[in-house]
Amino acid sequence: MKKKACTLGLILSLLTIITGCENTANSKSKDLEMAQLQEQITSDENEISQLKEENENYKKYVGSSIKFLDENEIKELAKSCWSYEISIDDTTINSNDVYKTDKSNFEITFSEKMNPIPSMEQELFDSGAISGNFYDHLTFKVIQPTKTYIADGTVVQGMHYEFENVPKGSVIKIQVTDELKERLNLEENVVSIEVN
């Protein structure tokens, strides 16, 4: 009986020692991992600080550079802060070519994107947009959308026009204003979409 008790005590002691060694090894591994993560955090914080400083320098530079532009250059700079796009599903319409789709259900999106320049006065920035509401610069002739909705993000607004069950052989005509035609670099004020 004493032998069994001694053997059992010896086994328990060995298990305790082995477990302690394993815990120490795991602890050292976790300490090393924590040190590496802390080092990465410090490196990232330094990079963020450097980028913030560069951004502030950029703002100062842009602010002082605008002073050297004439009125036309300032207007063009303000216009360059705004971009417009018409797309059918995921295809951008960038010419007056006839666009074709084999779908009877599709979506046309007209979007306005703002690309603000730091330190540009708000009034000057706003003057670069097309006049009025951007979506008033586009109308549909012949066939009208089934549904219309607007999606408004931080720097992008999109007017979405859904078309459903459009018969094959139909042609949708999009009429754009002269102002939008210029921004889209189109030659004419009408874009056609043919449903095949």
C-alpha positions as MATLAB code, in Angstrom:
seq = 'MKKKACTLGLILSLLTIITGCENTANSKSKDLEMAQLQEQITSDENEISQLKEENENYKKYVGSSIKFLDENEIKELAKSCWSYEISIDDTTINSNDVYKTDKSNFEITFSEKMNPIPSMEQELFDSGAISGNFYDHLTFKVIQPTKTYIADGTVVQGMHYEFENVPKGSVIKIQVTDELKERLNLEENVVSIEVN';
ca = [
       0.000    0.000    0.000;
       2.858    2.338    0.883;
       4.428    1.622   -2.503;
       1.212    2.549   -4.268;
       0.892    5.753   -2.258;
       4.535    6.667   -2.947;
       4.137    5.888   -6.642;
       0.947    7.922   -6.812;
       2.605   10.819   -4.951;
       5.603   10.673   -7.304;
       3.345   10.682  -10.384;
       1.358   13.648   -9.023;
       4.573   15.546   -8.275;
       5.904   14.916  -11.775;
       2.608   16.031  -13.339;
       2.705   19.230  -11.264;
       6.285   19.964  -12.378;
       5.510   19.238  -16.042;
       2.372   21.376  -15.954;
       4.320   24.213  -14.337;
       6.975   24.020  -17.051;
       4.316   24.089  -19.765;
       2.615   27.107  -18.185;
       5.963   28.900  -18.002;
       6.629   28.137  -21.694;
       3.128   29.338  -22.659;
       3.588   32.447  -20.543;
       6.921   33.264  -22.220;
       5.356   32.735  -25.662;
       2.452   35.034  -24.795;
       4.825   37.652  -23.365;
       6.817   37.586  -26.608;
       3.623   37.914  -28.672;
       2.444   40.832  -26.508;
       5.807   42.573  -26.929;
       5.597   42.184  -30.715;
       2.034   43.553  -30.776;
       3.043   46.507  -28.594;
       5.942   47.207  -30.943;
       3.539   47.160  -33.929;
       1.140   49.530  -32.146;
       3.968   51.964  -31.419;
       5.113   51.801  -35.044;
       1.547   52.413  -36.308;
       1.066   55.335  -33.905;
       4.298   56.922  -35.164;
       3.168   56.487  -38.781;
      -0.239   58.046  -38.012;
       1.446   60.999  -36.336;
       3.735   61.477  -39.348;
       0.791   61.302  -41.784;
      -1.151   63.876  -39.747;
       1.831   66.213  -39.881;
       2.189   65.723  -43.646;
      -1.535   66.385  -44.081;
      -1.253   69.674  -42.167;
       1.705   70.717  -44.332;
      -0.281   69.825  -47.454;
      -3.222   71.964  -46.295;
      -0.913   74.942  -45.702;
       0.686   74.495  -49.126;
      -2.640   74.269  -50.968;
      -4.003   77.250  -49.076;
      -1.036   79.419  -50.013;
      -0.946   78.129  -53.628;
      -4.555   79.119  -54.373;
      -3.568   82.764  -53.871;
      -1.440   82.609  -57.035;
      -4.258   81.437  -59.338;
      -6.311   83.792  -61.495;
     -10.125   83.747  -61.418;
     -10.519   81.267  -64.314;
      -7.957   78.897  -62.823;
      -9.746   79.028  -59.466;
     -13.065   78.218  -61.178;
     -11.468   75.262  -62.970;
      -9.904   74.074  -59.716;
     -13.315   74.245  -58.000;
     -14.907   72.337  -60.916;
     -12.233   69.648  -60.646;
     -13.455   68.934  -57.112;
     -16.713   67.577  -58.515;
     -17.153   64.603  -60.832;
     -20.268   63.161  -62.456;
     -21.009   59.756  -63.908;
     -23.899   57.951  -65.573;
     -23.805   54.165  -65.632;
     -26.082   51.344  -66.699;
     -25.651   48.533  -64.192;
     -21.832   48.615  -63.865;
     -20.971   50.079  -67.289;
     -20.006   53.747  -67.339;
     -21.559   55.831  -70.082;
     -18.751   58.032  -71.376;
     -19.723   58.775  -74.973;
     -22.776   59.294  -77.146;
     -22.508   55.749  -78.545;
     -25.666   53.641  -78.395;
     -25.389   51.432  -75.325;
     -26.936   47.972  -75.500;
     -28.275   45.654  -72.856;
     -29.852   42.237  -73.120;
     -31.625   42.651  -69.778;
     -35.221   43.767  -69.448;
     -34.597   44.746  -65.792;
     -31.664   47.072  -65.130;
     -30.618   50.170  -63.259;
     -29.215   53.469  -64.473;
     -27.247   55.437  -61.883;
     -26.358   59.111  -62.055;
     -23.804   60.070  -59.413;
     -22.097   63.183  -58.139;
     -18.795   62.801  -56.295;
     -17.101   65.473  -54.209;
     -13.309   65.571  -53.976;
     -12.701   68.403  -51.512;
      -9.394   70.215  -51.380;
      -8.248   70.919  -47.834;
      -8.224   74.598  -46.908;
     -10.406   75.596  -49.894;
     -13.139   77.931  -48.729;
     -16.565   76.264  -48.680;
     -18.141   78.879  -50.955;
     -15.411   78.419  -53.553;
     -15.679   74.622  -53.286;
     -19.469   74.714  -53.707;
     -19.153   76.925  -56.788;
     -17.527   74.003  -58.638;
     -20.704   71.892  -58.599;
     -23.229   71.979  -61.430;
     -26.079   74.406  -60.791;
     -29.068   73.404  -58.667;
     -29.738   69.785  -57.802;
     -27.454   67.517  -59.797;
     -30.283   65.097  -60.638;
     -32.268   67.867  -62.368;
     -29.670   67.789  -65.169;
     -30.872   64.410  -66.467;
     -34.288   63.392  -67.808;
     -35.646   60.359  -69.611;
     -37.477   60.497  -72.936;
     -39.832   57.839  -74.316;
     -39.593   55.282  -71.465;
     -39.639   56.394  -67.825;
     -38.058   54.510  -64.893;
     -40.249   52.178  -62.838;
     -38.657   53.308  -59.557;
     -36.395   56.186  -58.575;
     -34.444   56.616  -55.347;
     -31.473   58.590  -54.065;
     -28.533   57.253  -52.068;
     -26.598   59.860  -50.148;
     -23.125   59.142  -48.794;
     -20.391   61.286  -47.326;
     -18.746   62.235  -50.624;
     -20.995   60.559  -53.214;
     -24.658   61.072  -54.020;
     -26.386   58.786  -56.460;
     -29.759   58.962  -58.150;
     -30.861   55.474  -59.125;
     -33.402   54.773  -61.847;
     -34.748   51.229  -61.991;
     -36.287   49.875  -65.169;
     -38.370   46.712  -65.085;
     -39.850   44.564  -67.854;
     -38.609   46.799  -70.659;
     -39.640   45.158  -73.950;
     -36.932   43.988  -76.359;
     -36.356   46.477  -79.148;
     -37.072   49.468  -76.875;
     -34.758   52.471  -76.836;
     -34.350   54.577  -73.703;
     -33.163   58.106  -74.355;
     -31.376   60.054  -71.638;
     -31.449   63.817  -72.113;
     -28.736   65.830  -70.309;
     -28.326   69.583  -69.923;
     -25.525   71.466  -71.656;
     -23.809   71.893  -68.299;
     -23.821   68.139  -67.612;
     -22.864   67.359  -71.210;
     -19.720   69.438  -70.695;
     -18.861   67.701  -67.424;
     -19.330   64.248  -68.967;
     -17.362   65.216  -72.093;
     -20.233   64.189  -74.353;
     -20.645   65.532  -77.884;
     -24.453   65.606  -77.799;
     -27.166   66.020  -75.171;
     -28.773   62.599  -75.752;
     -27.522   59.132  -74.846;
     -29.450   56.084  -76.092;
     -29.774   52.672  -74.497;
     -31.084   49.876  -76.680;
     -32.725   46.821  -75.097;
     -31.968   43.680  -77.155;
];
